[in-house]
């Protein structure tokens, strides 16, 4: 049992300097998987409007909206990761990425 806990702690220690990048990649992956859902809803909302308004809304939402969401959500996700006990943090990160892969598979992105 001690060997397993030691191995899990070592995995968490290896990932520790990269928590910000890990959180950012998690947020970006979720946006890739579910961004089309948001875009479809946005399209339904702006479709009756003029082409210029539709284009401006699309640019603002995609360039600034998704960008701001990524920038502000990544630190929040990092804080959530830091709430996981250190011993289990590394394996939890791997499991979260596997879950994201599963979700991508279900939405036919893989």
SULSUL-V789373 format. One line per field, one symbol per residue. ss: DSSP state (H for helix, E for strand, L for the rest). burial: 1 if it has 9 or more other C-alpha atoms within 8 Angstrom, else 0. A space follows every 50 residues. Layout:
ss=???
burial=???
//
This chain:
ss=LHHHHHHHHHHHHHHHHHHHHHHHHHHHHHHHHHHHHHHHHHHHHHLLLL HHHHHHHHHHHHHHHHHHHHHHHHHHHHHHHHLLLHHHHHHHHHHHHHHH HHHHHHLLLL
burial=00001001101110100011011101111110101000000100010000 00110011111101111001101110110011010111111110001001 0011100000
//
